[in-house]
Amino acid sequence: MTSITRTLSCLEYLEAESIQIMREVAAQFERPVLLYSVGKDSSVLLRLAQKAFYPGKIPFPLLHVDTGYKFDEMYQFRDEQAKLVGADLIVHRNEDAISKGANPFDLGTQRCCALLKTQGLLEGLSRGPFDAAIGGARRDEEKSRAKERVFSFRDTFGQWDPRNQRPELWSLYNGKIRKGESIRVFPLSNWTELDIWLYIYLEKIPVVPLYFADKREVVVRGEQLIPVRPGARLLPSEKVELVNCRFRSLGCVPCTGAIRSEVKDVEGIIKEIIAIRTSERATRIIDHDGEGSMEVKKREGYF
Protein backbone atom coordinates (compact mmCIF):
# COMPACT_ATOMS: atom_id res chain seq x y z
CA MET A 1 0.00 0.00 0.00
CA THR A 2 1.34 3.39 -0.95
CA SER A 3 1.42 5.84 1.94
CA ILE A 4 0.23 9.37 1.31
CA THR A 5 1.99 12.23 3.03
CA ARG A 6 0.86 15.81 3.07
CA THR A 7 3.23 18.75 3.32
CA LEU A 8 2.25 21.37 5.85
CA SER A 9 1.44 24.80 4.50
CA CYS A 10 3.50 27.74 5.72
CA LEU A 11 0.81 28.79 8.19
CA GLU A 12 0.31 25.24 9.43
CA TYR A 13 4.04 24.93 10.05
CA LEU A 14 4.16 28.25 11.91
CA GLU A 15 1.13 27.26 13.97
CA ALA A 16 2.68 23.90 14.89
CA GLU A 17 5.98 25.54 15.85
CA SER A 18 4.25 28.13 18.05
CA ILE A 19 2.10 25.50 19.77
CA GLN A 20 5.22 23.43 20.49
CA ILE A 21 6.86 26.51 22.05
CA MET A 22 3.79 27.17 24.21
CA ARG A 23 3.86 23.61 25.49
CA GLU A 24 7.61 23.84 26.18
CA VAL A 25 6.93 26.88 28.37
CA ALA A 26 4.25 25.05 30.33
CA ALA A 27 6.58 22.07 30.79
CA GLN A 28 9.77 23.92 31.75
CA PHE A 29 8.60 26.80 33.96
CA GLU A 30 6.80 26.98 37.28
CA ARG A 31 5.10 30.37 36.86
CA PRO A 32 4.75 31.47 33.23
CA VAL A 33 2.55 34.34 32.10
CA LEU A 34 1.28 35.53 28.71
CA LEU A 35 1.79 39.24 28.08
CA TYR A 36 -1.46 40.48 26.58
CA SER A 37 -1.05 43.84 24.88
CA VAL A 38 -4.48 43.56 23.20
CA GLY A 39 -3.09 43.99 19.66
CA LYS A 40 -3.37 41.63 16.69
CA ASP A 41 -0.29 39.60 17.69
CA SER A 42 -1.68 39.11 21.20
CA SER A 43 -4.95 37.95 19.68
CA VAL A 44 -3.08 35.31 17.66
CA LEU A 45 -1.09 34.27 20.75
CA LEU A 46 -4.32 33.82 22.67
CA ARG A 47 -5.77 31.56 19.96
CA LEU A 48 -2.55 29.52 19.82
CA ALA A 49 -2.60 29.10 23.60
CA GLN A 50 -6.19 27.87 23.41
CA LYS A 51 -5.22 25.32 20.74
CA ALA A 52 -2.07 24.23 22.58
CA PHE A 53 -3.95 23.21 25.72
CA TYR A 54 -7.42 22.35 24.39
CA PRO A 55 -9.75 21.13 25.84
CA GLY A 56 -8.20 22.37 29.09
CA LYS A 57 -7.99 25.96 30.28
CA ILE A 58 -4.97 28.06 29.36
CA PRO A 59 -2.58 27.09 32.21
CA PHE A 60 -1.17 30.55 32.82
CA PRO A 61 -2.67 34.01 33.38
CA LEU A 62 -2.68 36.99 31.02
CA LEU A 63 -0.76 40.09 32.10
CA HIS A 64 -1.60 43.50 30.64
CA VAL A 65 0.86 46.26 31.51
CA ASP A 66 -1.41 49.30 31.37
CA THR A 67 0.12 52.74 30.89
CA GLY A 68 -3.21 54.51 31.30
CA TYR A 69 -2.84 55.92 27.77
CA LYS A 70 -4.33 53.07 25.73
CA PHE A 71 -7.34 53.51 23.47
CA ASP A 72 -10.73 53.02 25.13
CA GLU A 73 -11.52 50.42 22.47
CA MET A 74 -8.50 48.39 23.62
CA TYR A 75 -9.64 48.30 27.25
CA GLN A 76 -13.13 47.16 26.25
CA PHE A 77 -11.77 44.50 23.90
CA ARG A 78 -9.28 43.25 26.54
CA ASP A 79 -11.97 42.64 29.15
CA GLU A 80 -14.36 41.03 26.66
CA GLN A 81 -11.77 38.60 25.29
CA ALA A 82 -10.37 37.55 28.68
CA LYS A 83 -13.90 36.74 29.80
CA LEU A 84 -14.75 34.99 26.54
CA VAL A 85 -11.78 32.57 26.66
CA GLY A 86 -12.03 32.10 30.43
CA ALA A 87 -8.48 33.29 31.10
CA ASP A 88 -7.27 34.86 34.32
CA LEU A 89 -6.41 38.50 33.60
CA ILE A 90 -3.92 40.53 35.64
CA VAL A 91 -3.70 44.28 34.96
CA HIS A 92 -0.62 46.04 36.31
CA ARG A 93 0.17 49.77 36.26
CA ASN A 94 3.11 51.71 37.61
CA GLU A 95 0.82 53.58 39.99
CA ASP A 96 3.63 55.61 41.50
CA ALA A 97 4.62 57.10 38.14
CA ILE A 98 0.99 57.57 37.08
CA SER A 99 0.14 59.37 40.35
CA LYS A 100 3.03 61.75 39.67
CA GLY A 101 1.59 62.57 36.26
CA ALA A 102 4.01 60.72 34.00
CA ASN A 103 3.16 61.52 30.39
CA PRO A 104 4.98 61.67 27.02
CA PHE A 105 4.25 65.37 26.53
CA ASP A 106 6.33 66.57 29.51
CA LEU A 107 8.79 63.69 29.86
CA GLY A 108 9.31 62.75 26.23
CA THR A 109 8.66 59.27 24.85
CA GLN A 110 11.94 57.78 26.12
CA ARG A 111 11.45 58.66 29.80
CA CYS A 112 7.69 58.05 29.77
CA CYS A 113 8.15 54.63 28.16
CA ALA A 114 10.85 53.74 30.71
CA LEU A 115 8.49 54.49 33.59
CA LEU A 116 5.12 53.28 32.35
CA LYS A 117 6.15 50.37 30.14
CA THR A 118 9.60 49.11 31.15
CA GLN A 119 9.31 49.71 34.89
CA GLY A 120 5.65 48.70 34.84
CA LEU A 121 6.53 45.41 33.13
CA LEU A 122 9.40 44.63 35.50
CA GLU A 123 7.15 45.35 38.50
CA GLY A 124 4.36 43.19 37.13
CA LEU A 125 6.67 40.25 36.48
CA SER A 126 8.33 40.61 39.87
CA ARG A 127 5.02 40.65 41.73
CA GLY A 128 3.95 37.40 40.04
CA PRO A 129 6.60 36.31 40.54
CA PHE A 130 6.80 35.01 36.97
CA ASP A 131 9.80 33.12 35.63
CA ALA A 132 8.75 33.17 31.96
CA ALA A 133 6.84 35.82 30.01
CA ILE A 134 5.32 34.92 26.64
CA GLY A 135 5.07 37.82 24.20
CA GLY A 136 4.04 38.51 20.63
CA ALA A 137 7.20 40.17 19.30
CA ARG A 138 8.26 39.10 15.80
CA ARG A 139 11.69 39.25 14.20
CA ASP A 140 10.41 41.07 11.12
CA GLU A 141 9.13 44.04 13.14
CA GLU A 142 12.36 45.80 14.07
CA LYS A 143 16.11 45.15 13.79
CA SER A 144 16.79 44.65 17.51
CA ARG A 145 13.91 42.15 17.72
CA ALA A 146 15.57 40.22 14.91
CA LYS A 147 18.40 39.45 17.37
CA GLU A 148 16.09 37.76 19.87
CA ARG A 149 16.11 34.05 20.52
CA VAL A 150 12.78 32.27 20.93
CA PHE A 151 13.76 31.72 24.59
CA SER A 152 15.38 35.09 25.35
CA PHE A 153 17.36 35.11 28.60
CA ARG A 154 16.99 37.97 31.09
CA ASP A 155 19.26 38.53 34.10
CA THR A 156 18.14 39.21 37.69
CA PHE A 157 17.44 42.85 36.75
CA GLY A 158 15.22 41.82 33.83
CA GLN A 159 17.79 43.13 31.37
CA TRP A 160 18.67 41.73 27.95
CA ASP A 161 22.21 41.27 26.61
CA PRO A 162 22.22 40.15 22.94
CA ARG A 163 25.73 38.70 23.46
CA ASN A 164 24.56 36.52 26.35
CA GLN A 165 21.95 34.31 24.72
CA ARG A 166 21.65 30.57 24.26
CA PRO A 167 21.91 28.54 21.05
CA GLU A 168 18.66 27.02 19.79
CA LEU A 169 19.87 24.31 17.43
CA TRP A 170 17.22 21.84 16.19
CA SER A 171 14.51 23.89 17.97
CA LEU A 172 15.77 22.81 21.38
CA TYR A 173 15.01 25.47 23.99
CA ASN A 174 16.97 25.85 27.23
CA GLY A 175 14.79 27.26 30.00
CA LYS A 176 17.13 26.60 32.91
CA ILE A 177 17.53 29.68 35.09
CA ARG A 178 18.80 30.65 38.54
CA LYS A 179 16.62 32.35 41.14
CA GLY A 180 15.69 35.86 40.02
CA GLU A 181 16.51 35.25 36.35
CA SER A 182 13.78 34.85 33.75
CA ILE A 183 13.06 34.03 30.14
CA ARG A 184 11.06 36.05 27.63
CA VAL A 185 9.46 33.69 25.12
CA PHE A 186 8.48 34.64 21.55
CA PRO A 187 6.35 31.96 19.85
CA LEU A 188 5.69 34.30 16.89
CA SER A 189 9.37 34.96 16.17
CA ASN A 190 9.23 33.54 12.64
CA TRP A 191 5.86 35.02 11.69
CA THR A 192 5.46 38.12 9.51
CA GLU A 193 2.75 40.78 9.59
CA LEU A 194 1.18 39.12 6.55
CA ASP A 195 1.25 35.70 8.28
CA ILE A 196 -0.55 37.21 11.28
CA TRP A 197 -3.36 38.63 9.21
CA LEU A 198 -3.71 35.50 7.07
CA TYR A 199 -4.06 33.45 10.27
CA ILE A 200 -6.59 35.91 11.68
CA TYR A 201 -8.56 35.59 8.43
CA LEU A 202 -8.47 31.76 8.36
CA GLU A 203 -9.20 31.34 12.08
CA LYS A 204 -11.76 34.17 12.20
CA ILE A 205 -9.98 35.69 15.21
CA PRO A 206 -11.60 38.87 16.61
CA VAL A 207 -9.39 41.98 16.72
CA VAL A 208 -9.75 45.52 18.02
CA PRO A 209 -11.90 47.60 15.59
CA LEU A 210 -9.13 50.23 15.43
CA TYR A 211 -7.42 48.07 12.79
CA PHE A 212 -10.25 48.88 10.38
CA ALA A 213 -10.73 52.18 8.58
CA ASP A 214 -13.13 54.77 9.92
CA LYS A 215 -13.39 58.53 10.07
CA ARG A 216 -11.21 59.59 13.02
CA GLU A 217 -10.05 62.89 14.45
CA VAL A 218 -6.31 63.26 13.90
CA VAL A 219 -3.61 65.88 13.47
CA VAL A 220 -1.05 65.60 10.69
CA ARG A 221 2.38 65.69 12.32
CA GLY A 222 5.12 65.25 9.74
CA GLU A 223 4.28 61.96 8.05
CA GLN A 224 2.22 60.74 11.02
CA LEU A 225 -1.52 60.89 11.63
CA ILE A 226 -1.77 61.28 15.41
CA PRO A 227 -5.19 60.52 16.94
CA VAL A 228 -6.79 63.24 19.03
CA ARG A 229 -8.33 62.05 22.28
CA PRO A 230 -9.23 63.90 25.50
CA GLY A 231 -6.09 65.35 27.10
CA ALA A 232 -4.13 65.54 23.85
CA ARG A 233 -1.77 68.48 23.44
CA LEU A 234 -1.52 70.08 20.03
CA LEU A 235 1.22 72.26 18.62
CA PRO A 236 0.21 75.91 17.93
CA SER A 237 0.05 75.36 14.17
CA GLU A 238 -1.89 72.09 14.33
CA LYS A 239 -5.58 71.69 13.67
CA VAL A 240 -7.81 68.66 14.03
CA GLU A 241 -8.89 66.93 10.82
CA LEU A 242 -11.42 64.17 10.19
CA VAL A 243 -9.59 61.52 8.15
CA ASN A 244 -10.46 58.04 6.94
CA CYS A 245 -7.70 55.99 8.54
CA ARG A 246 -6.78 52.83 10.42
CA PHE A 247 -3.97 51.58 12.67
CA ARG A 248 -1.39 48.95 11.68
CA SER A 249 0.14 48.82 15.16
CA LEU A 250 -1.47 49.75 18.47
CA GLY A 251 0.17 51.36 21.50
CA CYS A 252 -0.43 54.42 23.64
CA VAL A 253 -2.71 57.03 22.06
CA PRO A 254 -0.18 59.93 21.99
CA CYS A 255 2.55 57.70 20.51
CA THR A 256 0.65 55.76 17.86
CA GLY A 257 0.12 57.00 14.34
CA ALA A 258 -2.56 55.91 11.86
CA ILE A 259 -2.39 55.41 8.10
CA ARG A 260 -4.83 56.70 5.49
CA SER A 261 -7.00 53.79 4.43
CA GLU A 262 -10.47 52.77 3.27
CA VAL A 263 -10.10 49.13 4.36
CA LYS A 264 -12.88 47.82 6.60
CA ASP A 265 -12.24 44.06 6.73
CA VAL A 266 -9.42 41.55 7.21
CA GLU A 267 -9.37 40.56 3.55
CA GLY A 268 -8.78 44.19 2.61
CA ILE A 269 -5.96 44.49 5.16
CA ILE A 270 -4.22 41.47 3.62
CA LYS A 271 -4.39 43.03 0.15
CA GLU A 272 -3.12 46.34 1.54
CA ILE A 273 -0.15 44.69 3.30
CA ILE A 274 0.88 42.84 0.13
CA ALA A 275 1.12 46.17 -1.69
CA ILE A 276 2.63 48.32 1.08
CA ARG A 277 6.41 48.86 1.39
CA THR A 278 6.80 50.42 4.84
CA SER A 279 7.18 48.73 8.22
CA GLU A 280 4.09 48.47 10.41
CA ARG A 281 6.08 50.09 13.24
CA ALA A 282 6.84 53.16 11.14
CA THR A 283 3.78 54.64 12.85
CA ARG A 284 5.10 53.99 16.39
CA ILE A 285 6.77 57.18 17.67
CA ILE A 286 8.93 55.32 20.24
CA ASP A 287 10.69 53.54 17.37
CA HIS A 288 11.89 56.91 16.06
CA ASP A 289 13.28 58.07 19.42
CA GLY A 290 16.91 58.81 18.58
CA GLU A 291 18.06 58.95 22.18
CA GLY A 292 16.44 55.70 23.21
CA SER A 293 16.51 53.23 20.37
CA MET A 294 14.51 50.01 20.73
CA GLU A 295 17.69 48.07 21.51
CA VAL A 296 18.56 50.41 24.38
CA LYS A 297 15.01 50.07 25.73
CA LYS A 298 15.23 46.28 25.49
CA ARG A 299 18.55 46.23 27.34
CA GLU A 300 16.83 48.11 30.16
CA GLY A 301 14.02 45.56 30.37
CA TYR A 302 11.46 46.71 27.78
CA PHE A 303 9.78 43.83 26.01
C-alpha positions as CSV (number, residue, x, y, z in Angstrom):
1,M,0.0,0.0,0.0
2,T,1.3,3.4,-0.9
3,S,1.4,5.8,1.9
4,I,0.2,9.4,1.3
5,T,2.0,12.2,3.0
6,R,0.9,15.8,3.1
7,T,3.2,18.7,3.3
8,L,2.2,21.4,5.9
9,S,1.4,24.8,4.5
10,C,3.5,27.7,5.7
11,L,0.8,28.8,8.2
12,E,0.3,25.2,9.4
13,Y,4.0,24.9,10.0
14,L,4.2,28.3,11.9
15,E,1.1,27.3,14.0
16,A,2.7,23.9,14.9
17,E,6.0,25.5,15.8
18,S,4.3,28.1,18.0
19,I,2.1,25.5,19.8
20,Q,5.2,23.4,20.5
21,I,6.9,26.5,22.1
22,M,3.8,27.2,24.2
23,R,3.9,23.6,25.5
24,E,7.6,23.8,26.2
25,V,6.9,26.9,28.4
26,A,4.2,25.0,30.3
27,A,6.6,22.1,30.8
28,Q,9.8,23.9,31.7
29,F,8.6,26.8,34.0
30,E,6.8,27.0,37.3
31,R,5.1,30.4,36.9
32,P,4.7,31.5,33.2
33,V,2.5,34.3,32.1
34,L,1.3,35.5,28.7
35,L,1.8,39.2,28.1
36,Y,-1.5,40.5,26.6
37,S,-1.0,43.8,24.9
38,V,-4.5,43.6,23.2
39,G,-3.1,44.0,19.7
40,K,-3.4,41.6,16.7
41,D,-0.3,39.6,17.7
42,S,-1.7,39.1,21.2
43,S,-5.0,37.9,19.7
44,V,-3.1,35.3,17.7
45,L,-1.1,34.3,20.7
46,L,-4.3,33.8,22.7
47,R,-5.8,31.6,20.0
48,L,-2.5,29.5,19.8
49,A,-2.6,29.1,23.6
50,Q,-6.2,27.9,23.4
51,K,-5.2,25.3,20.7
52,A,-2.1,24.2,22.6
53,F,-4.0,23.2,25.7
54,Y,-7.4,22.4,24.4
55,P,-9.8,21.1,25.8
56,G,-8.2,22.4,29.1
57,K,-8.0,26.0,30.3
58,I,-5.0,28.1,29.4
59,P,-2.6,27.1,32.2
60,F,-1.2,30.5,32.8
61,P,-2.7,34.0,33.4
62,L,-2.7,37.0,31.0
63,L,-0.8,40.1,32.1
64,H,-1.6,43.5,30.6
65,V,0.9,46.3,31.5
66,D,-1.4,49.3,31.4
67,T,0.1,52.7,30.9
68,G,-3.2,54.5,31.3
69,Y,-2.8,55.9,27.8
70,K,-4.3,53.1,25.7
71,F,-7.3,53.5,23.5
72,D,-10.7,53.0,25.1
73,E,-11.5,50.4,22.5
74,M,-8.5,48.4,23.6
75,Y,-9.6,48.3,27.3
76,Q,-13.1,47.2,26.3
77,F,-11.8,44.5,23.9
78,R,-9.3,43.3,26.5
79,D,-12.0,42.6,29.1
80,E,-14.4,41.0,26.7
81,Q,-11.8,38.6,25.3
82,A,-10.4,37.6,28.7
83,K,-13.9,36.7,29.8
84,L,-14.7,35.0,26.5
85,V,-11.8,32.6,26.7
86,G,-12.0,32.1,30.4
87,A,-8.5,33.3,31.1
88,D,-7.3,34.9,34.3
89,L,-6.4,38.5,33.6
90,I,-3.9,40.5,35.6
91,V,-3.7,44.3,35.0
92,H,-0.6,46.0,36.3
93,R,0.2,49.8,36.3
94,N,3.1,51.7,37.6
95,E,0.8,53.6,40.0
96,D,3.6,55.6,41.5
97,A,4.6,57.1,38.1
98,I,1.0,57.6,37.1
99,S,0.1,59.4,40.3
100,K,3.0,61.8,39.7
101,G,1.6,62.6,36.3
102,A,4.0,60.7,34.0
103,N,3.2,61.5,30.4
104,P,5.0,61.7,27.0
105,F,4.3,65.4,26.5
106,D,6.3,66.6,29.5
107,L,8.8,63.7,29.9
108,G,9.3,62.7,26.2
109,T,8.7,59.3,24.8
110,Q,11.9,57.8,26.1
111,R,11.4,58.7,29.8
112,C,7.7,58.0,29.8
113,C,8.2,54.6,28.2
114,A,10.9,53.7,30.7
115,L,8.5,54.5,33.6
116,L,5.1,53.3,32.4
117,K,6.2,50.4,30.1
118,T,9.6,49.1,31.2
119,Q,9.3,49.7,34.9
120,G,5.6,48.7,34.8
121,L,6.5,45.4,33.1
122,L,9.4,44.6,35.5
123,E,7.2,45.3,38.5
124,G,4.4,43.2,37.1
125,L,6.7,40.2,36.5
126,S,8.3,40.6,39.9
127,R,5.0,40.6,41.7
128,G,3.9,37.4,40.0
129,P,6.6,36.3,40.5
130,F,6.8,35.0,37.0
131,D,9.8,33.1,35.6
132,A,8.8,33.2,32.0
133,A,6.8,35.8,30.0
134,I,5.3,34.9,26.6
135,G,5.1,37.8,24.2
136,G,4.0,38.5,20.6
137,A,7.2,40.2,19.3
138,R,8.3,39.1,15.8
139,R,11.7,39.2,14.2
140,D,10.4,41.1,11.1
141,E,9.1,44.0,13.1
142,E,12.4,45.8,14.1
143,K,16.1,45.1,13.8
144,S,16.8,44.7,17.5
145,R,13.9,42.2,17.7
146,A,15.6,40.2,14.9
147,K,18.4,39.4,17.4
148,E,16.1,37.8,19.9
149,R,16.1,34.0,20.5
150,V,12.8,32.3,20.9
151,F,13.8,31.7,24.6
152,S,15.4,35.1,25.4
153,F,17.4,35.1,28.6
154,R,17.0,38.0,31.1
155,D,19.3,38.5,34.1
156,T,18.1,39.2,37.7
157,F,17.4,42.8,36.7
158,G,15.2,41.8,33.8
159,Q,17.8,43.1,31.4
160,W,18.7,41.7,28.0
161,D,22.2,41.3,26.6
162,P,22.2,40.2,22.9
163,R,25.7,38.7,23.5
164,N,24.6,36.5,26.4
165,Q,22.0,34.3,24.7
166,R,21.7,30.6,24.3
167,P,21.9,28.5,21.0
168,E,18.7,27.0,19.8
169,L,19.9,24.3,17.4
170,W,17.2,21.8,16.2
171,S,14.5,23.9,18.0
172,L,15.8,22.8,21.4
173,Y,15.0,25.5,24.0
174,N,17.0,25.8,27.2
175,G,14.8,27.3,30.0
176,K,17.1,26.6,32.9
177,I,17.5,29.7,35.1
178,R,18.8,30.7,38.5
179,K,16.6,32.4,41.1
180,G,15.7,35.9,40.0
181,E,16.5,35.3,36.4
182,S,13.8,34.8,33.8
183,I,13.1,34.0,30.1
184,R,11.1,36.0,27.6
185,V,9.5,33.7,25.1
186,F,8.5,34.6,21.6
187,P,6.4,32.0,19.9
188,L,5.7,34.3,16.9
189,S,9.4,35.0,16.2
190,N,9.2,33.5,12.6
191,W,5.9,35.0,11.7
192,T,5.5,38.1,9.5
193,E,2.8,40.8,9.6
194,L,1.2,39.1,6.6
195,D,1.2,35.7,8.3
196,I,-0.5,37.2,11.3
197,W,-3.4,38.6,9.2
198,L,-3.7,35.5,7.1
199,Y,-4.1,33.4,10.3
200,I,-6.6,35.9,11.7
201,Y,-8.6,35.6,8.4
202,L,-8.5,31.8,8.4
203,E,-9.2,31.3,12.1
204,K,-11.8,34.2,12.2
205,I,-10.0,35.7,15.2
206,P,-11.6,38.9,16.6
207,V,-9.4,42.0,16.7
208,V,-9.7,45.5,18.0
209,P,-11.9,47.6,15.6
210,L,-9.1,50.2,15.4
211,Y,-7.4,48.1,12.8
212,F,-10.3,48.9,10.4
213,A,-10.7,52.2,8.6
214,D,-13.1,54.8,9.9
215,K,-13.4,58.5,10.1
216,R,-11.2,59.6,13.0
217,E,-10.0,62.9,14.5
218,V,-6.3,63.3,13.9
219,V,-3.6,65.9,13.5
220,V,-1.1,65.6,10.7
221,R,2.4,65.7,12.3
222,G,5.1,65.3,9.7
223,E,4.3,62.0,8.1
224,Q,2.2,60.7,11.0
225,L,-1.5,60.9,11.6
226,I,-1.8,61.3,15.4
227,P,-5.2,60.5,16.9
228,V,-6.8,63.2,19.0
229,R,-8.3,62.1,22.3
230,P,-9.2,63.9,25.5
231,G,-6.1,65.4,27.1
232,A,-4.1,65.5,23.8
233,R,-1.8,68.5,23.4
234,L,-1.5,70.1,20.0
235,L,1.2,72.3,18.6
236,P,0.2,75.9,17.9
237,S,0.0,75.4,14.2
238,E,-1.9,72.1,14.3
239,K,-5.6,71.7,13.7
240,V,-7.8,68.7,14.0
241,E,-8.9,66.9,10.8
242,L,-11.4,64.2,10.2
243,V,-9.6,61.5,8.2
244,N,-10.5,58.0,6.9
245,C,-7.7,56.0,8.5
246,R,-6.8,52.8,10.4
247,F,-4.0,51.6,12.7
248,R,-1.4,49.0,11.7
249,S,0.1,48.8,15.2
250,L,-1.5,49.8,18.5
251,G,0.2,51.4,21.5
252,C,-0.4,54.4,23.6
253,V,-2.7,57.0,22.1
254,P,-0.2,59.9,22.0
255,C,2.6,57.7,20.5
256,T,0.6,55.8,17.9
257,G,0.1,57.0,14.3
258,A,-2.6,55.9,11.9
259,I,-2.4,55.4,8.1
260,R,-4.8,56.7,5.5
261,S,-7.0,53.8,4.4
262,E,-10.5,52.8,3.3
263,V,-10.1,49.1,4.4
264,K,-12.9,47.8,6.6
265,D,-12.2,44.1,6.7
266,V,-9.4,41.6,7.2
267,E,-9.4,40.6,3.6
268,G,-8.8,44.2,2.6
269,I,-6.0,44.5,5.2
270,I,-4.2,41.5,3.6
271,K,-4.4,43.0,0.2
272,E,-3.1,46.3,1.5
273,I,-0.1,44.7,3.3
274,I,0.9,42.8,0.1
275,A,1.1,46.2,-1.7
276,I,2.6,48.3,1.1
277,R,6.4,48.9,1.4
278,T,6.8,50.4,4.8
279,S,7.2,48.7,8.2
280,E,4.1,48.5,10.4
281,R,6.1,50.1,13.2
282,A,6.8,53.2,11.1
283,T,3.8,54.6,12.8
284,R,5.1,54.0,16.4
285,I,6.8,57.2,17.7
286,I,8.9,55.3,20.2
287,D,10.7,53.5,17.4
288,H,11.9,56.9,16.1
289,D,13.3,58.1,19.4
290,G,16.9,58.8,18.6
291,E,18.1,58.9,22.2
292,G,16.4,55.7,23.2
293,S,16.5,53.2,20.4
294,M,14.5,50.0,20.7
295,E,17.7,48.1,21.5
296,V,18.6,50.4,24.4
297,K,15.0,50.1,25.7
298,K,15.2,46.3,25.5
299,R,18.5,46.2,27.3
300,E,16.8,48.1,30.2
301,G,14.0,45.6,30.4
302,Y,11.5,46.7,27.8
303,F,9.8,43.8,26.0
